[in-house]
């Protein structure tokens, strides 16, 4: 019986849940959690740099842009204020 419990617990521990924050990284010195998606935080950061080259002190209205949660998190880490 003890052997069966050990085997069962081993099988449970072997099947871990996938990490939903696998694309986490640092953007401009700030740690950003990006959910598993097709884009990493670095790619999102490069896209934002292309859209807004001089983004220091930039304030954006949330309704003007259709951004995902990941893109908003990276934008906030880069210093862009989103209302």
C-alpha positions as CSV (number, residue, x, y, z in Angstrom):
1,X,0.0,0.0,0.0
2,X,2.8,2.4,0.9
3,X,4.5,1.7,-2.5
4,X,1.2,2.5,-4.3
5,X,1.0,5.9,-2.5
6,X,4.6,6.7,-3.3
7,X,4.0,5.8,-7.0
8,X,0.8,7.9,-7.1
9,X,2.5,10.9,-5.5
10,X,5.4,10.6,-7.9
11,X,3.0,10.7,-10.9
12,X,1.2,13.7,-9.5
13,X,4.4,15.6,-9.0
14,X,5.8,14.6,-12.4
15,X,2.8,16.3,-14.2
16,X,3.4,19.9,-13.3
17,X,1.1,22.7,-14.6
18,X,2.6,24.7,-17.5
19,X,4.1,28.1,-16.5
20,X,1.7,30.8,-17.7
21,X,4.3,33.5,-17.3
22,X,6.9,31.8,-19.5
23,X,7.7,35.0,-21.4
24,X,8.6,37.1,-18.3
25,X,11.5,39.4,-18.7
26,X,13.0,42.8,-17.7
27,X,12.1,45.9,-19.7
28,X,14.1,49.0,-18.9
29,X,15.1,47.6,-15.6
30,X,11.6,46.6,-14.5
31,X,10.4,43.0,-14.3
32,X,7.3,42.4,-16.6
33,X,5.1,39.3,-16.5
34,X,3.8,38.5,-19.9
35,X,1.3,35.7,-20.3
36,X,2.1,32.9,-22.7
37,X,1.4,34.3,-26.1
38,X,3.0,34.4,-29.5
39,X,5.0,37.6,-28.7
40,X,7.6,37.9,-26.0
41,X,8.1,41.0,-23.9
42,X,11.1,42.0,-26.0
43,X,9.1,41.9,-29.3
44,X,6.3,44.0,-27.7
45,X,8.9,46.5,-26.5
46,X,10.4,46.8,-29.9
47,X,6.9,47.4,-31.4
48,X,6.2,50.1,-28.9
49,X,9.5,51.7,-29.7
50,X,8.6,51.8,-33.4
51,X,5.2,53.4,-32.7
52,X,6.5,56.0,-30.1
53,X,10.2,56.6,-30.5
54,X,10.4,59.4,-27.9
55,X,8.0,58.0,-25.3
56,X,9.3,59.7,-22.1
57,X,6.4,61.4,-20.4
58,X,3.9,60.0,-22.9
59,X,0.3,59.7,-21.8
60,X,-2.1,57.6,-23.8
61,X,-5.9,57.2,-23.6
62,X,-6.8,53.5,-23.3
63,X,-9.8,53.9,-25.6
64,X,-7.7,55.2,-28.5
65,X,-5.6,52.0,-28.8
66,X,-6.7,48.3,-28.8
67,X,-3.9,46.8,-26.7
68,X,-3.8,43.5,-24.9
69,X,-3.0,43.1,-21.2
70,X,0.6,42.1,-22.2
71,X,1.1,45.2,-24.3
72,X,-0.2,47.5,-21.6
73,X,2.1,45.9,-19.0
74,X,5.1,46.4,-21.2
75,X,4.0,50.0,-22.0
76,X,3.7,50.8,-18.2
77,X,7.1,49.3,-17.6
78,X,8.6,51.6,-20.3
79,X,7.2,54.6,-18.5
80,X,4.1,55.2,-20.7
81,X,1.1,56.3,-18.7
82,X,-2.1,54.7,-19.9
83,X,-5.4,56.4,-18.7
